[in-house]
Amino acid sequence: MTDLNLWEGMDTVAPEEPNPYDPEQWPEEHADFEADKQRARAQVRAERERQRLTEETEREYLRLRARKLAEQRLNDEQHQAVDDAPASSWAPLDLSAILDGSYVPEEPSLMPRCDGVCLLYPGRVHTFQGESESGKSMVAQAETARILAAGGRAAYIDFESDASVVVGRILMMGATREQVAAGLLYLRPGVRPHATNDDRAAFEQLLRDRLDLAVIDGVTEAASVFGVASKDNDEITAWNRLFARPLAQQTGAAVIQVDHVTKDSESRGRFAIGAQAKMSALDGAAYVVEVKEPLGRGLRGVVVLRVAKDRPGAIRPNCGQFRKSDRTQEAAQVVVDSTTDGVITVTVEPPGADGTDGRTDEFRPTALMERVSRFLESQPPGLSENKITGGVEGRAVQIRKALTVLVEEKYVARQQAGRGFAHQLVAAYRQSEDPKSDKYAADSGGPMWHRDEVEPPNWGPE
């Protein structure tokens, strides 16, 4: 037998080793040599496959290890923030001020309305959440400009825009260049605050500053910079404890988080996009920002702030009536006047300042009303409620509400049919023709049935 070590380390594509045995003279030796060579090559192939699998396992291990280290860093940073606190959070609090009656309930003192009611609490975290181009960032920038113009200090931590846009708006809103230079800290972070020693030092310096306002513009992008999943409740809670809460508590600033909402207006309720912890982690107030009149150059726009959460409880008593559909109240109407070139005038008015009754604002599912109308336009008359809810996209309870409003406003006729009701379209409903809708277009001519373009149905005989 031939020694297998002869081919140790042999490459599978190496040239053939010549067989030293003549097959006719030494047939057995020749056959043994060939068999040994094949076994050696198989051994080489097996060793290479083992090495390949080992390398893949090591790479997967390194990937998992890197992820684990990233999670550990976030956890360590959170614990470091706790360790840096002046005292243990587990130590009993002094309750003497509450017990002796000297405690004064916390009141908001920033972002005043024209009637003197304020909408932001110092040292607490708030959120402005709304659709794209709803004006949520502009409202935060307007309060930044107001504070700077009054000689205060503000930080604008920008994860979505850039300095030229933000500072340009603040200047047009009334703050002078000198006031901006003296009082505004503009940050454009690209990494978490503990990524390097320089980042840690800069963040700690920010927390040592005394601020009136701090705006975190772009919560989803901010979470990405921190390596946090915006849909994970635990990670969002940790992010708030690491970043937003210390920013408010150590600087004394009222922190505003500017955030987005989901696209579906019928199902979003009062929550921002992503994890529900975005709402529960707030210790100030949460506002839903809705467009009433469009904003833009040369326009006088109006956005409505609706309070969705008020942890200290001092804002809701000064707001409009509770809206059951999303549990919000109208807190203010913010008028953004850009009709003068180079100037943006922002006024924060109380609910109903435009003559409407802000205390009787009832939710109208106008998007679903139009969906129901379009569905009925394509169907034969006499459909049941179940047929309609099954044929229209959306939540059944909201579709029924939309259908009820259409019946009440005589867009749809309803008649008893057996144990249920039959429905027939009287007039096509469009949001653009509804003065009570955010999509209303003043030149649309009004609803079709006001123009006598649709005859009411005749349920009885001719």
Disulfide bonds with the S-S distance in Angstrom:
none
